Amino acid sequence: MRKLGLTFLMMCLSLTAVFAQDYKNRINENESKVPQFTLPDVLTCNNGKKVKTIKDWETIRRLELLEIFSSLEYGRTPTEKIKVSYDLLSEDPNALNGKATRKQVLFTFTNGRKKIEAILLLYLPNKVNGKAPVFIGYNFLGNQSTTTEKPIFASPSMHLSEDPSSEVWIRASQKRRWPFEMIIDRGYAVATMFYGDIYPDLNGLRDYSVISLFSDYDKRSKNHDEWNAIGAWAWGSSRIADYIIDNESRIDGNRIALLGHSRQGKAALWAGAQDTRFKVVISNCSGCGGAALSKRVFGENVARITTTFPHWFCPAFNQYAGNEASMPFDQHELLALIAPRHLYVASAEEDMWADQKGEYLGAYYTKDVYKLYGMHGLDSPIPPAIEQPIHNDVGYHIRRGIHDVTNFDWTQYLNYCDKYMK
C-alpha cells in the first residue's frame, strides 16, 4: 500500500510538471488571442461595499489589497528589524569631472550569528543649492558595471552567481543604463546597489539572501505566503531609503524616487506599495508580476515566470499558472497602492514579452483611486503613440527599441520628477 501511494504521488508530480511545462510554452503575442476577462474593481471592498472616501480607501480597501498581494503573490514582508551598520569605504568629492561627490558605503546586515554585506554606490551633485532629490535603483551586473570610474568596488555577492571569467565583470558593461552625469546635471543624486547583494538571483541561493537573517527563516520556508526574492529586493530598497534619510544630509529624504527595470520594476512597485517614503515610483518594462495585467495572458505568463523563476514569488502564486482567470486580483490594484504618490510606467515597442498594452492598462485602471485624491490619472484605455509621453499624476510612455533602460527613458523620468518632486 505504501509503495502504491508513493507511485501515485510520483505520477501526480510528473503530471503537474508536464502541465506546467505545457502552460509555460503557451506564449501568446497576438492581441487577437487575448482572452475575455473581467478585472476586479479596485474600489470594491471584500464585503462588496464601494469605497467613496479617502478614509475608506486608506483604512479599509488599501489594507485589504496589501493583504492580497502579501498572501497570494509576493509573500509577507516581516516586521522584525534586522540590525544594519554602515561603513564608508571611499569618498571622492571630485567624481564625474568635479560634478559630483561619490561615496561607496558598505551595508552589513546581521542577526548576531550571520551577516550579509552589500555596497551602495552614491553620487551627490556638487552644484545644488540646498538638499537634492534622489533616485534609488538596483543594478544587475554589479556597481562596477555602471561607470567607467575605476575605483569602484565589486559587489560582495557577485561570485555566487557569476563565474570569474564571465564578461559581466567588465567595468562599465551597463553604463548606458546609468547616465550619472545627466542625472547629476539635472540636480539629482543617484544611489544604486547590486540586487544580488540582497538576494542572489538564482534558485537555491536563498540561504545567501537577507531572508536567511530573520528569526523565523526555517518556519517561513514551509509557508504558502513565504516571501522570496521580489519581497527581499523590495525590503532592500527600503533599507537604502533608511540610510539616505538618516545619514545623508545633502539629500532631501522627502524627495525619493524609486526606479526599477524588468524584475526590479516588479520589486519597485511592491516596495512603493508598502513604503510611502517613495514619492515617485517608476516601473520600467516590468511585465508579468509587475505593471502588466496578468489576466491578459500576453507575453510572459504566470506559468512561465513561476517555473523559470520559482524563487521570485511566494508559493501561493503558483496556483494561477495557466489559471489567470481565477485570480481574485490583478496588477492594477498593486499600482493603485502607490496613490496618492506619483506613479510612472514605461514600456518598449519591441518588448512583447512584457506586454506593453497590459502595462499601460495596469496604470490606466488606477485612475479611480487617484481621482479620490483629486489627482489626474491616464485619460484613455488606448495607449499613446510611440515616444509621446504622458506626464499626468500617473505617467506613461512607450519608446522605440527593446527591453532596456535608455537615455530617452531617463529624460522622461527626470522631466516627470522635475514636475512633481523638484
PyMOL commands that set and color helices and strands:
alter all, ss='L'
color gray80, all
select helices_A, chain A and resi 2-25+31-33+54-72+95-98+143-145+158-161+167-169+175-177+180-185+195-197+206-208+210-213+217-220+229-247+263-274+294-296+302-308+315-320+324-326+331-336+352-354+356-364+367-372+407-420
alter helices_A, ss='H'
color red, helices_A
select strands_A, chain A and resi 83-94+100-110+115-125+132-139+189-194+251-261+278-284+342-348+390-391+394-399
alter strands_A, ss='S'
color yellow, strands_A
deselect
rebuild
show_as cartoon
